[in-house]
Amino acid sequence: MFNIQNVSDRYLNYNQVLKSEFTERVQKISIDAGFTCPNRDGSKGTGGCTYCNNQTFSPEYCKPAKTITQQIEEGIDFFKKYESQIYLAYFQSYTSTYDSLDKLKTIYEEALSHSKVVGIVVGTRPDCVNDEILDYFAGLSKRCYVMVEYGIESTDDRTLEFINRGHDYACAEEAIRATAARGIRTGAHLILGLPSEDRETILNHARKISRLPLTAIKLHQLQLVKGTKMARQFADNPEWFKLYTADEYIDLVIDFIELLNPEIAVERMISQSPPGFLVAPDWGLKNFEFIVKVEKRLAERNARQGRLYR
């Protein structure tokens, strides 16, 4: 286990965890392998999650019309500032386990065949894994870096239904436990500020996920994005939403972190949608500027990850 005192003054930063595992700088390269989702193709629903517009987190080089190898090569060129770094192929778009195991193996193995790729990170839904897929990941993790990253988004079943996730929180718990039990690094993603979730509901997310065997957590603020059902809901019913200012959200994140199990690394606290897509809130802050503010506020409050963890 990592000791928080060794990797960060105030919280367990996943970048520092990665540095302890690799001798070279590690960079993720996003890959779009052309997956879809069960709540888009009709097997569970249509329209997808109400907040989601996949274009907001896909780099220009990341197009499903291109081969996996081509996307990796263009991604490496995109990050060429660091000549000596190595890469993790990040299957981020839609549900990246939503296919037959034979097809999944072909996709993942093509990425891993690149000499600069040392592992994969697979973003998926908790209702889109099974024993066969997890057993494959367990075997793969014995020869390279593997992280399975689950979209939880909320631990409140009413919220999950409202945002059209198509699964409940118990499903997320089961998938995370089954993944971690096989020795696979396990990540989770949460959105803070979804409609009708007050501060106590949000902080209860921290209490709940702290009971899970997670390697890392990604947090980000609710962003209303053009072309989504949620943006239309906001236009029609703004009273459903609490859009935090940057300072309010910083204090909320710190409150969250203080309740968080100190063995769960924090990989992200904020996300940025491209300006052309973002409806609100627009803080005008880059990710690194936000982190500087968080760390300053942590020091001002003498706050620390896990201080209130029980």
C-alpha positions in Angstrom: 0.0 0.0 0.0 1.1 3.6 -0.6 1.5 5.9 2.3 0.0 9.3 1.6 2.9 11.0 3.4 5.3 9.6 0.7 3.4 10.7 -2.4 1.7 14.0 -1.5 1.4 16.4 1.3 -2.4 16.4 1.3 -3.8 13.7 -0.9 -2.8 10.5 -2.7 -2.1 11.7 -6.2 -2.4 9.0 -8.8 0.3 10.6 -11.0 2.8 10.0 -8.1 1.6 6.4 -7.9 2.3 5.9 -11.6 5.8 7.4 -11.1 6.5 4.8 -8.5 5.5 2.0 -10.9 7.4 3.2 -14.0 10.9 4.6 -14.5 9.9 6.8 -17.4 7.2 9.4 -17.8 3.8 7.8 -18.7 1.2 9.4 -20.9 -2.3 8.1 -21.8 -3.3 8.1 -25.4 -7.1 8.1 -26.0 -8.3 5.4 -28.5 -11.7 5.3 -30.1 -12.3 1.7 -31.2 -15.8 2.3 -32.4 -17.7 0.9 -29.4 -21.3 1.9 -28.5 -23.3 1.5 -25.3 -26.2 -0.7 -24.3 -28.3 2.4 -23.4 -27.7 3.8 -26.9 -28.3 0.7 -29.1 -31.6 -0.2 -27.6 -30.5 -3.3 -25.6 -31.1 -1.3 -22.4 -32.3 2.1 -23.7 -31.8 4.7 -26.3 -30.3 8.2 -26.3 -27.4 7.4 -23.9 -26.8 9.1 -20.6 -28.5 12.5 -20.4 -25.2 14.4 -19.7 -23.1 12.7 -22.4 -21.7 14.1 -25.6 -18.7 11.9 -26.5 -17.2 14.6 -28.7 -16.2 16.6 -25.6 -13.4 14.2 -24.6 -12.1 12.9 -27.9 -8.9 14.4 -29.2 -8.7 15.3 -32.9 -6.5 12.3 -33.7 -9.0 9.9 -31.9 -11.4 8.7 -34.7 -12.9 5.2 -35.1 -12.3 5.4 -38.8 -8.6 5.1 -38.1 -6.9 1.9 -37.0 -5.8 1.5 -33.4 -2.2 1.6 -34.5 -2.8 4.8 -36.5 -4.4 6.5 -33.5 -1.5 5.5 -31.3 1.0 6.9 -33.8 -0.8 10.2 -34.1 -1.3 10.3 -30.3 2.5 9.9 -29.8 3.1 12.7 -32.3 0.5 14.8 -30.4 2.5 14.3 -27.2 6.0 14.5 -28.8 7.1 17.2 -26.3 8.5 14.4 -24.2 10.6 12.1 -26.4 11.4 9.5 -23.8 7.9 8.8 -22.4 6.0 5.6 -22.6 2.2 5.2 -23.1 -1.0 3.7 -21.9 -3.6 3.0 -24.5 -6.8 4.6 -23.1 -10.0 3.1 -24.4 -12.2 5.9 -23.3 -15.0 6.4 -25.8 -18.4 4.9 -25.0 -18.3 1.3 -23.4 -15.0 -0.3 -24.3 -15.9 -3.9 -23.2 -19.1 -3.9 -25.1 -18.3 -6.6 -27.7 -17.3 -10.3 -27.9 -14.2 -11.3 -26.1 -12.5 -12.4 -29.4 -13.0 -8.9 -30.9 -11.9 -7.2 -27.6 -8.7 -9.3 -27.6 -7.9 -8.2 -31.2 -8.4 -4.5 -30.3 -6.4 -4.6 -27.0 -3.6 -6.7 -28.4 -3.1 -4.4 -31.4 -2.6 -1.5 -29.0 -0.2 -3.6 -26.9 1.8 -4.6 -29.9 3.2 -1.1 -30.2 6.7 -0.8 -28.8 5.9 2.3 -26.9 2.7 1.1 -25.3 3.1 -0.6 -21.8 -0.5 -1.1 -20.9 -4.1 -0.4 -21.3 -6.8 1.6 -19.5 -10.3 0.4 -20.3 -13.3 2.7 -19.6 -16.5 0.8 -19.3 -19.9 0.3 -17.5 -20.3 -2.0 -14.6 -23.1 -3.9 -16.4 -20.8 -4.6 -19.4 -18.2 -7.0 -17.8 -18.5 -10.7 -17.0 -16.2 -13.4 -15.6 -14.8 -14.2 -19.0 -13.7 -10.7 -19.7 -12.4 -10.1 -16.2 -10.4 -13.4 -16.3 -8.8 -12.2 -19.5 -7.8 -8.9 -17.9 -6.4 -10.8 -14.9 -4.2 -12.8 -17.2 -3.2 -9.7 -19.2 -2.3 -7.8 -16.0 0.4 -10.3 -15.3 2.4 -9.1 -18.3 1.5 -5.4 -18.6 -0.3 -2.5 -16.9 -4.1 -2.9 -16.9 -6.7 -0.6 -15.3 -10.4 -1.1 -15.7 -12.2 2.2 -15.1 -15.9 2.1 -14.3 -18.4 4.9 -14.7 -20.3 5.0 -11.4 -21.3 8.7 -11.8 -23.5 8.5 -8.7 -24.2 6.1 -5.8 -27.8 7.2 -5.6 -30.2 5.0 -7.5 -32.7 7.8 -8.0 -30.1 9.8 -9.8 -28.9 6.9 -11.8 -32.4 6.4 -13.1 -32.9 10.1 -13.8 -29.7 10.3 -15.9 -30.6 7.1 -17.8 -27.6 5.0 -16.7 -29.5 1.8 -17.1 -28.0 0.1 -14.0 -28.1 0.7 -10.2 -25.3 1.3 -7.7 -25.3 -2.3 -6.5 -24.2 -3.3 -10.1 -21.2 -1.0 -9.8 -20.3 -2.4 -6.4 -20.4 -5.9 -7.7 -18.3 -5.2 -10.8 -15.6 -3.3 -8.8 -15.3 -6.0 -6.2 -15.1 -8.7 -8.9 -12.4 -6.8 -10.7 -10.3 -6.0 -7.7 -10.6 -9.6 -6.4 -8.7 -10.7 -9.5 -5.8 -8.3 -8.8 -6.7 -5.9 -11.5 -6.3 -2.2 -10.9 -9.7 -0.7 -10.6 -10.8 2.9 -11.2 -14.1 4.7 -10.8 -15.6 7.9 -12.1 -18.1 10.2 -10.3 -19.8 13.4 -11.4 -20.3 15.9 -8.5 -23.4 18.1 -8.8 -25.9 16.0 -10.8 -29.5 17.3 -10.7 -31.3 17.2 -7.3 -28.1 16.0 -5.5 -27.4 18.2 -2.5 -24.2 18.5 -0.6 -24.9 15.7 1.8 -25.8 13.3 -1.0 -22.5 14.1 -2.7 -20.5 13.6 0.4 -22.3 10.3 1.0 -20.8 9.2 -2.4 -17.4 9.5 -0.7 -18.5 7.4 2.2 -19.9 4.7 0.0 -17.0 4.4 -2.5 -14.5 4.4 0.4 -15.8 0.9 1.2 -14.8 -0.4 -2.2 -11.4 -1.9 -3.2 -10.6 0.9 -5.7 -7.2 1.8 -6.9 -8.1 5.3 -8.1 -11.0 7.7 -8.4 -11.8 10.4 -11.0 -14.0 13.3 -10.0 -15.4 16.1 -12.1 -17.9 18.9 -11.8 -21.2 18.6 -13.6 -20.8 20.3 -17.0 -23.8 21.0 -19.2 -22.9 20.3 -22.8 -24.6 21.3 -26.0 -26.5 18.6 -27.7 -27.4 16.7 -24.6 -30.7 16.0 -23.0 -29.4 17.5 -19.7 -28.7 20.8 -21.4 -32.3 20.9 -22.6 -33.5 20.0 -19.1 -31.4 22.9 -17.7 -33.0 25.3 -20.2 -36.5 24.2 -19.2 -36.0 23.6 -15.4 -32.9 25.5 -14.1 -34.2 25.0 -10.5 -33.2 21.3 -10.7 -29.5 22.3 -10.9 -27.0 23.6 -8.5 -24.1 24.9 -10.6 -21.1 25.5 -8.4 -18.7 28.4 -8.7 -15.1 27.4 -8.9 -14.5 28.3 -5.2 -17.6 26.4 -4.1 -16.6 23.4 -6.0 -13.0 23.5 -4.6 -14.4 23.4 -1.1 -16.8 20.6 -2.0 -13.9 18.5 -3.5 -11.9 19.0 -0.3 -14.8 18.0 1.9 -15.1 14.9 -0.4 -11.4 14.1 -0.1 -11.4 14.4 3.6 -14.0 11.6 3.8 -12.3 9.5 1.2 -10.4 6.3 2.0 -6.7 7.4 2.0 -5.7 4.3 0.0 -7.7 5.4 -3.0 -5.6 7.6 -5.3 -7.2 10.7 -6.7 -6.6 10.8 -10.5 -8.7 13.8 -11.4 -10.8 16.5 -9.7 -12.0 18.5 -12.7 -12.8 18.1 -16.3 -12.8 20.6 -19.2 -15.2 20.5 -22.1 -14.2 22.3 -25.3 -15.5 25.9 -25.3 -17.6 25.3 -28.3 -19.6 22.6 -26.4 -19.8 24.0 -22.9 -23.1 25.6 -21.8 -22.2 26.0 -18.1 -20.5 26.5 -15.7 -17.6 28.3 -17.4 -14.9 29.0 -14.8 -12.2 30.0 -17.2 -9.7 27.7 -15.5 -7.3 25.2 -17.0 -6.9 21.9 -15.2 -3.5 22.8 -13.7 -4.7 26.2 -12.5 -7.6 24.5 -10.7 -5.2 22.0 -9.0 -3.0 24.9 -7.8 -6.1 26.4 -6.2 -7.1 23.1 -4.6 -3.7 22.6 -3.1 -3.6 26.1 -1.8 -7.0 25.7 -0.2 -6.0 22.3 1.3 -3.1 24.1 3.0 -5.3 27.0 4.2 -7.8 24.6 5.7 -5.1 22.2 7.0 -7.2 19.5 5.2 -6.0 16.0 4.3 -7.4 13.0 2.4 -9.0 10.6 4.8 -9.0 12.9 7.8 -12.7 12.1 8.4 -12.6 8.6 6.9 -14.1 5.9 9.1 
